[in-house]
Amino acid sequence: MAGFPQLREAGWLYGDDPYLPLALVRLFERMDGTGWEVWLDVNHPREGEKPLTVVEHPDEESARAELARLYSTGEWRIRQPDAL
């Protein structure tokens, strides 16, 4: 099925400031059947915003393994699609 990538999960990482996210990660499923994408935006308080990182994965399992690796770095606030 063709169409725009669908957001399947998003997570925000906060540090000391509860109003300033340090990072935002998003999991997208490509609707053309070619795989999944993990997008990572990093916002460092002293260094400023970093370029968007997009990592492509051939399947959901490898994309979710990447999410699990990222989530292990701190306390993330995670939202599933129905909660977005």
C-alpha positions, 0 to 999 in steps of 0.5 A: 500500500502506497502513501505517507509513512505512518507514525507508530511510536514517539518518545521524549527524553527530558533532563533537569528541565521538565519543559525542555526535551533533550531528544525526540525519537519517532518510529515510522512504518513506510506504507510502500512495504520497503521498511521502517524508519527511526528518526532522532532529534537531539537538543543539547542545552549547551550545544544547541540542536543537532541535525536530524538522524534517520536510520532505515530498517528493513523490518519492524523487529530491527527498528524496535531493537534500535528504539529499545537501545535508545530508550535504555539511555534514560527515562523516556516518555513514550506514546503509542499512535492512539495516544498521539 
